[in-house]
Every structure is written in structure tokens, then in C-alpha cells.
Amino acid sequence: MKIAYVARQDGTDMRISKECNSLLAAGHEVTLVGWDRTPGQQRPDPMPDVPRRLLRREASFGPRAVTRSYPAFVGHIARQLRELRPDVVHCVNEDLAGIALALRRQRRFRVICDLFDSVALRWSAASRPMRAAADMAARFVHERSDALIATDSARAALLRRHAYIVPNYPVDPGPDLALTCLPSSGRLRVYVGGTLTRNRGLSAICTLLDSGLDLQPVTAGWTYDRFASDFTTRLDVEHHGLVTPQQSLQVAASCHAILCFYEPSNRNNIMASPNKIYDAMCVGRPVIISEETLVARWVIQQGLGYAVPYRDTSALASLIGSFPRDSRTVAETAVRLRSVFETGYSWKVAEQSLFAAYASVS
């Protein structure tokens, strides 16, 4: 099957690379139709065998990218689909699936809408007219797409039709990373990875650093706002830049805990489905998660870490100050979390649902 995978990304996103690599390994012909917003920047390549057709045009990751550069990206998608003539167009979120559906009148292909962050959830805190428009647009795309993919059962339950659940599980590197020895003294190493923004924990960490807390933030990923760019250049922050999913696991294993903080400003953040929880299980490290997220309840029930109110920096400071890190406790925790991961949280399990979605449109 000939697949055009359409995303507002350059191929370094963890979920995108896992899906493209799996589809390629399953025998499909996969091409990423994407957007390089930082031309010339050095970056890793987590899917070296997947061809890319990228719009190389500098743009921010916020609303300005839509108003100023998005029309150029739409034109890029149209040109690439005309040239590629795919059997399936795999689109990340409803905005791109809507473009593919409009173009389908001219080209015969099936459309798969992969809901990383649904527009209805992202705009849930907007004005009533904006929420209504977002909901209407989402329903239109959901009804007309040939298949839907969701990241978890909670998000899938919000849809009015069946969706294939492909969780954000990691590719398993084996048990060795969980056995990494960590220092039992000195600053507590806390990993903040993936999308780096002020409202995903960086503001709280910055407050703790400025208060003099004995903390070593370790970061890797995409700096999506000015606050994140400034934060990662601080002398007291260990920043690894853009990394592959496997490199991210290695960095996570070098830390005592993984931070999963989401400002509870909209339903998309409250219903977050973080890679980081499963990455932490994979390398045997506990998570520190904002308790407003729905998944925090499951984290506590399963003994996977700690939940703290997003805006309660005093509670976060208290937890970090008393965080258990003697070698015996760290080793026992690593073995326990890794054993939970091995019950069925690897990408090999998740990709079966991806293959089922493709079987439904073949």
C-alpha cells in the first residue's frame, strides 16, 4: 500500500517516527509529507529509511504559523499528493485530515485521521462560538474519514464512531537501561522531555531553581516558545537538544524521576496521553505528574509515581526535597516498574492496532 503520512512536523516526533517505521517494516511504501520549520538546524533522524517531502519554511509553532505560513503548507500538501498518488493519506489531527478530504474529490485515496491532539479538545477553553466551530469541524472530519486512530481509550470514548487505539508506548530497548546506577547524593536529576513549553512544567521548575532547591533539570526535545528557549540555555539546566526516541530513553534512565506536567487550561491537557509515563516504566523511573490530568489517577493506582497539583510549587519542592534515592530503593523501584512495563506496554503491542486500522481500509 502506498501511504502519504501528512504532519506539521519534520519526522523527529516520537509517535510519527514509530508509526512510519512500523508501516515501512510491514511492507508499505511510506512517504512523510511534512514541514521543516527550522531549516538548517541539525537534528537526529529516527526514521532514516522513510523518504520525506518537506516544506522548508521557517515558522513559529504558535498561531502565527497558521495565519502567515499555513496556506503555503496547504499548497505543499496538495502538490505532493498530486505527485505521489497514494492509496492512503494518514493525517495527524483534523485540520490536516480536512485538507486531505477536500483533495479526495480529485484523487482517489482513503483518509486515516490520527488524533494526537483533537481540535475539539485544544479549543475547549475558547469562547462558545469558537468551541462550537471546533466541535463541528471535528465531527465533520470524524464522520468522513475512512478510519480514526486515538492515543487512549478516554479520548476514543469521546468520538461518535469506532477508533483504533494506538497508545504512546515506546520501542523497548531491553531491560539494561533500568539497571543504570544513579547517584544517591547531590542534586536530584529530573527529566523533562518532548514538547518543552512554559505550561508543561518549565515554569514550575524555573521557580524551584530560582528558590535555590537542590535540583538538576535535564531536558531534551522541541523548544516551542521563548520561555523554553531561554530555560534550556540556563547554566543550571542540562539540555540535550533534539534526540531520537531511543536517545530519550537513555537520558531518562540517567535521571531519578520524569516530570509529566500539563497546565489544566483545556481538556486536551487534562486528557493528556504522555509518552513519558510509558518511557518511565520502560527505564524503571517514577513519574511526577500534575494531579489534574485524568491519567494521574491511574499512575497512583499502579504505583508508578507521584501526583502534585500543577500550580502548587511548594508541594513539588517538598516532594523533590524528600525524594527517595538511596541505591537500594532506586534499584527496587526500577525492577518493579520495569516488570509492569513488560506486561504489555511496548510499541510491539501498540502497533497491532495501527495495522488493524490499515487492514480496515485496504
For each residue, the residues with C-beta under 8 A, 3 or more apart:
1: 28 29 87 88 358 362
2: 28 29 84 85 86 87 88
3: 23 28 29 30 31 86 87 88 89 90
4: 31 33 80 81 84 86 88 89 90 109
5: 16 19 20 23 30 31 32 33 50 90
6: 33 34 77 89 90 91 92 96 99 100
7: 13 16 32 33 34 35 91 92 96
8: 34 35 65 73 92 96
9: 12 13 16 34 35 92
10: 34 35 36 37 43 52 54
11: 16 17 20 32 34 45 46 47 50 52 54
12: 9 17 43 44 45 46 222 242 244
13: 7 9 16 17
14: 17 18 46 168 170 194 245 248 275
15: 18 19 116 151 168 275
16: 5 7 9 11 13 19 20 32 47 92
17: 11 12 13 14 20 21 46 47 50 244 245
18: 14 15 21 22 171 245 347 351
19: 5 15 16 22 23 90 114 166 351 354
20: 5 11 16 17 23 24 30 32 47 50
21: 17 18 24 25 46 47 49 50
22: 18 19 25 26 347 351 354 355
23: 3 5 19 20 26 28 30 90 354 358
24: 20 21 28 30 47 49 50
25: 21 22
26: 22 23 355 358
27:
28: 1 2 3 23 24 358
29: 1 2 3
30: 3 5 20 23 24 50 51
31: 3 4 5 50 51 52 53 80 84 86
32: 5 7 11 16 20 47 50 51 52 53 54
33: 4 5 6 7 53 54 76 77 80 81 84
34: 6 7 8 9 10 11 52 53 54 55
35: 7 8 9 10 54 55 57 59 73 76
36: 10 39 54 55 56 57
37: 10 57 58 59 60 61 65
38: 41 58
39: 36 56 57 58
40:
41: 38 242
42: 242
43: 10 12 242
44: 12 242 243 244 247
45: 11 12 48 244
46: 11 12 14 17 21 244 245 246
47: 11 16 17 20 21 24 32 50
48: 45
49: 21 24
50: 5 11 17 20 21 24 30 31 32 47
51: 30 31 32
52: 10 11 31 32 34
53: 31 32 33 34 76 80 84
54: 10 11 32 33 34 35 36
55: 34 35 36 72 73 76
56: 36 39
57: 35 36 37 39 69 72 73
58: 37 38 39
59: 35 37 64 65 68 69
60: 37 64 65
61: 37 65 222 224 225
62: 65 224 225
63: 66 67
64: 59 60 67 68 69
65: 8 37 59 60 61 62 68 69 70
66: 63 69 70
67: 63 64 70
68: 59 64 65
69: 57 59 64 65 66 72 73
70: 65 66 67 73 74
71: 74 75
72: 55 57 69 75 76
73: 8 35 55 57 69 70 76 77
74: 70 71 77 78 99
75: 71 72 78 79
76: 33 35 53 55 72 73 79 80
77: 6 33 73 74 80 81 96 99 100 103
78: 74 75 81 82 99 103
79: 75 76 82 83
80: 4 31 33 53 76 77 83 84
81: 4 33 77 78 84 85 86 89 100 103 107 109
82: 78 79 85 106 107
83: 79 80
84: 2 4 31 33 53 80 81
85: 2 81 82 107 109
86: 2 3 4 31 81 89 109
87: 1 2 3 109 110
88: 1 2 3 4 109 110 111 112 146 358 361
89: 3 4 6 81 86 100 104 109 110 111 112
90: 3 4 5 6 19 23 112 114
91: 6 7 96 97 99 100 111 112 113 114
92: 6 7 8 9 16 96 114 116
93: 96 97 113 114 115 116 117 118 119
94: 97 98 113 115 118 119 120 137 138 141 142
95: 98 99 119
96: 6 7 8 77 91 92 93 99 100
97: 91 93 94 100 101 111 112 113 141 145
98: 94 95 101 102 137 140 141
99: 6 74 77 78 91 95 96 102 103
100: 6 77 81 89 91 96 97 103 104 109 111
101: 97 98 104 111 141 144 145
102: 98 99 105
103: 77 78 81 99 100 106 107
104: 89 100 101 107 108 109 111
105: 102
106: 82 103
107: 81 82 85 103 104
108: 104
109: 4 81 85 86 87 88 89 100 104
110: 87 88 89 146 147 361
111: 88 89 91 97 100 101 104 144 145 146
112: 88 89 90 91 97 145 146 147 148 149 357 358 361
113: 91 93 94 97 141 142 145 147 148 149
114: 19 90 91 92 93 149 166
115: 93 94 118 148 149 150 151 155 163
116: 15 92 93 151
117: 93 121 122 268
118: 93 94 115 121 122 138 155 158 268
119: 93 94 95 122 123 134 137 138
120: 94 123 124 131 134 135 138 158
121: 117 118 124 155 158 266 267 268 271
122: 117 118 119 134 266 268
123: 119 120 126 130 131 133 134 266
124: 120 121 131 134 266 267 268
125: 265 266 267
126: 123 130 131 134
127: 130 131
128: 131 132
129: 132 133
130: 123 126 127 133 134
131: 120 123 124 126 127 128 134 135
132: 128 129 135 136
133: 123 129 130 136 137
134: 119 120 122 123 124 126 130 131 137 138
135: 120 131 132 138 139
136: 132 133 139 140
137: 94 98 119 133 134 140 141
138: 94 118 119 120 134 135 141 142
139: 135 136 142 143 160
140: 98 136 137 143 144
141: 94 97 98 101 113 137 138 144 145
142: 94 113 138 139 145 148 159 160 161
143: 139 140 160 161
144: 101 111 140 141
145: 97 101 111 112 113 141 142 148
146: 88 110 111 112 360 361
147: 110 112 113 164 357 358 360 361
148: 112 113 115 142 145 159 161 162 163 164
149: 112 113 114 115 163 164 165 166 353 354 357
150: 115 153 155 156 159 163 164 165 166
151: 15 115 116 155 165 166 167 168 273
152: 155 156 165 167 168 273 295
153: 150 156 157 165
154: 157 158 271 273 294
155: 115 118 121 150 151 152 158 159 163 271 273
156: 150 152 153 159 163 165
157: 153 154
158: 118 120 121 154 155
159: 142 148 150 155 156 162 163
160: 139 142 143
161: 142 143 148
162: 148 159
163: 115 148 149 150 155 156 159
164: 147 148 149 150 353 354 356 357 360
165: 149 150 151 152 153 156 353
166: 19 114 149 150 151 350 351 353 354 357
167: 151 152 273 278 345 349 350
168: 14 15 151 152 273 274 275 278 350
169: 278 345 346 347 349 350
170: 14 173 245 249 275 278 279 282 346 347
171: 18 245 246 346 347 348
172: 282 341 346 347 348
173: 170 176 177 246 249 282
174: 177
175: 178 179 338
176: 173 179 180
177: 173 174 180 249 250 253 282 283 284
178: 175 253 282 283 284 334 335 337 338
179: 175 176 284 331 334
180: 176 177 253 254 283
181: 327
182: 189 254 255 256 325 327 330
183: 186 189 325
184: 325 326 327 330
185:
186: 183 214 216
187: 214 215 216
188: 214 215 216 256 257 320 323 325
189: 182 183 216 218 254 255 256 257
190: 205 215 216 217 218 255 256 257 258 259 288 320
191: 218 219 220 251 252 254 255 257 258 259 276 285
192: 196 200 201 202 205 217 218 219 221 258 259
193: 196 219 220 221 248 251 252 258 276 279
194: 14 200 221 222 248 274 275 276
195: 200 221 222 224
196: 192 193 200 202 219 221 222 223 224 228 231 232
197: 200 202 224 225 227 228
198: 202 203 225 227 228
199: 203 262 263 265 269
200: 192 194 195 196 197 261 262 263
201: 192 204 205 259 260 261 262 290
202: 192 196 197 198 205 206 227 228 231
203: 198 199 206 207 227
204: 201 207 208 261 310 311 313 316
205: 190 192 201 202 208 209 215 217 231 259
206: 202 203 209 210 231
207: 203 204 210 211 313
208: 204 205 211 213 215 313 316 317 320
209: 205 206 212 213 215 217 234 236 237
210: 206 207
211: 207 208 317
212: 209
213: 208 209 317 320 321
214: 186 187 188 321
215: 187 188 190 205 208 209 320
216: 186 187 188 189 190 236 238
217: 190 192 205 209 236 237 238
218: 189 190 191 192 237 238 239 240 251 254 255
219: 191 192 193 196 231 232 237 238 239 240
220: 191 193 239 240 241 242 243 247 248 251
221: 192 193 194 195 196 242 243 248
222: 12 61 194 195 196 242
223: 196 228 229 232
224: 61 62 195 196 197 228
225: 61 62 197 198 228 229
226: 229 230
227: 197 198 202 203 230 231
228: 196 197 198 202 223 224 225 231 232
229: 223 225 226 232 233
230: 226 227 233 234
231: 196 202 205 206 219 227 228 234 237
232: 196 219 223 228 229 237 239
233: 229 230 237 239
234: 209 230 231 237
235:
236: 209 216 217
237: 209 217 218 219 231 232 233 234
238: 216 217 218 219
239: 218 219 220 232 233
240: 218 219 220 243 247 251
241: 220
242: 12 41 42 43 44 220 221 222
243: 44 220 221 240 247 248 251
244: 12 17 44 45 46 247 248
245: 14 17 18 46 170 171 248 249
246: 46 171 173 249 250
247: 44 220 240 243 244 250 251
248: 14 193 194 220 221 243 244 245 251 252 279
249: 170 173 177 245 246 252 253 279 282 283
250: 177 246 247 253 254
251: 191 193 218 220 240 243 247 248 254 255
252: 191 193 248 249 255 258 276 279 280 283 285
253: 177 178 180 249 250 283 284 285
254: 180 182 189 191 218 250 251
255: 182 189 190 191 218 251 252 258 285
256: 182 188 189 190 285 323 325 330
257: 188 189 190 191 280 285 286 287 288 305 323
258: 190 191 192 193 252 255 276 277 279 280 285 286 287 288 305
259: 190 191 192 201 205 276 287 288
260: 201 272 274 276 277 287 288 289 290 293
261: 200 201 204 288 289 290 310
262: 199 200 201 269 270 272 274 290 292 293 310
263: 199 200 269 290 310
264: 269 270 290 292 293 310
265: 125 199 269
266: 121 122 123 124 125 269 270
267: 121 124 125 270 271
268: 117 118 121 122 124 271 272
269: 199 262 263 264 265 266 272 293
270: 262 264 266 267 292 293 294
271: 121 154 155 267 268 293 294
272: 260 262 268 269 293 294 295
273: 151 152 154 155 167 168 295
274: 168 194 260 262 277 278 295
275: 14 15 168 170 194 278 279
276: 191 193 194 252 258 259 260 279 280 287
277: 258 260 274 280 281 287 289 295 299 304
278: 167 168 169 170 274 275 281 282 341 345
279: 170 193 248 249 252 258 275 276 282 283
280: 252 257 258 276 277 283 284 285 286 287 304 305 337
281: 277 278 284 304 337 338 340 341 345
282: 170 172 173 177 178 249 278 279 338 341 345 346
283: 177 178 180 249 252 253 279 280 334 338
284: 177 178 179 253 280 281 333 334 335 336 337 338 341
285: 191 252 253 255 256 257 258 280 333 334 337
286: 257 258 280 304 305 306 333 337
287: 257 258 259 260 276 277 280 299 304 305 306
288: 190 257 258 259 260 261 305 306 307 308 316 319 320
289: 260 261 277 293 295 296 299 305 306 307 308
290: 201 260 261 262 263 264 293 296 307 308 309 310
291: 296 307 308 309 310
292: 262 264 270 296 309 310
293: 260 262 264 269 270 271 272 289 290 296
294: 154 270 271 272 297
295: 152 272 273 274 277 289 298 299
296: 289 290 291 292 293 299 300 307
297: 294 300 301
298: 295 301 302 304
299: 277 287 289 295 296 302 304 305 307
300: 296 297 303 304 305 306 307
301: 297 298
302: 298 299 340
303: 300 336
304: 277 280 281 286 287 298 299 300 337 340
305: 257 258 280 286 287 288 289 299 300
306: 286 287 288 289 300 319
307: 288 289 290 291 296 299 300
308: 288 289 290 291 312 315 316 319
309: 290 291 292 312 315
310: 204 261 262 263 264 290 291 292
311: 204
312: 308 309 315 316
313: 204 207 208 316 317
314: 317 318
315: 308 309 312 318 319
316: 204 208 288 308 312 313 319 320
317: 208 211 213 313 314 320 321
318: 314 315 321 322
319: 288 306 308 315 316 322 323
320: 188 190 208 213 215 288 316 317 323
321: 213 214 317 318
322: 318 319
323: 188 256 257 319 320
324: 329 330 333
325: 182 183 184 188 256 329 330
326: 184 329 330
327: 181 182 184 330 331
328: 331 332
329: 324 325 326 332 333
330: 182 184 256 324 325 326 327 333 334
331: 179 327 328 334 335
332: 328 329 335 336
333: 284 285 286 324 329 330 336 337
334: 178 179 283 284 285 330 331 337 338
335: 178 284 331 332 338 339
336: 284 303 332 333 339 340
337: 178 280 281 284 285 286 304 333 334 340 341
338: 175 178 281 282 283 284 334 335 341 342
339: 335 336 342 343
340: 281 302 304 336 337 343 345
341: 172 278 281 282 284 337 338 345 346
342: 338 339 345 346
343: 339 340
344: 349
345: 167 169 278 281 282 340 341 342 349
346: 169 170 171 172 282 341 342 349 350
347: 18 22 169 170 171 172 350 351
348: 171 172 351 352
349: 167 169 344 345 346 352
350: 166 167 168 169 346 347 353 354
351: 18 19 22 166 347 348 354 355
352: 348 349 355 356
353: 149 164 165 166 350 356 357
354: 19 22 23 149 164 166 350 351 357 358
355: 22 26 351 352 358 359
356: 164 352 353 359 360
357: 112 147 149 164 166 353 354 360 361
358: 1 23 26 28 88 112 147 354 355 361 362
359: 355 356 362
360: 146 147 164 356 357
361: 88 110 112 146 147 357 358
362: 1 358 359
